[in-house]
Amino acid sequence: MHYHYFTLEQRSTLEQAIRSRLAEPGMKIALARLHRAEYGVCRSCGGDIPFVRLANDPTEKRCGRCTPNS
């Protein structure tokens, strides 16, 4: 489900999760990426990063298959 397929509710949930953790490393970058087409797209394989995975860690850049030890 690439960024443009996230529902408004999902995007809002992700934005709230990121904003609540802005002091953590990488969150400002994640917030900027949230509104670009590459957010939610695995940098390794180009597949979708599941919403649940992004909700848990909004800075995630890889899907579960491409992340070591997942």
Secondary structure by P-SEA (a helix, b strand, c coil): cccccccaaaaaaaaaaaaacccccaaaaaaaacccccccccccccccccaaaaaacccccccccccccc
